């Protein structure tokens, strides 16, 4: 099914930016957002519920460009720890 929407320009820019951050087209990113609706209506009560939801939504394994997810997570964590904190330049860690 094809659906055409007229989005406010500000919302379009936000969605395009978010889609670019995760490496998806605007259409694919928007589709994934719509797939989240059931999760928002009935949030998972356990980690197993969340993983089951991810499996049903086709989200697991979608990043075939990441061969080692644990190593990737460690790299993301290291980058986040080195990033300067916003609005709080006087705080040291």
Order of alpha helices (4+ residues) and beta strands (2+ residues): alpha-alpha-alpha-alpha-alpha
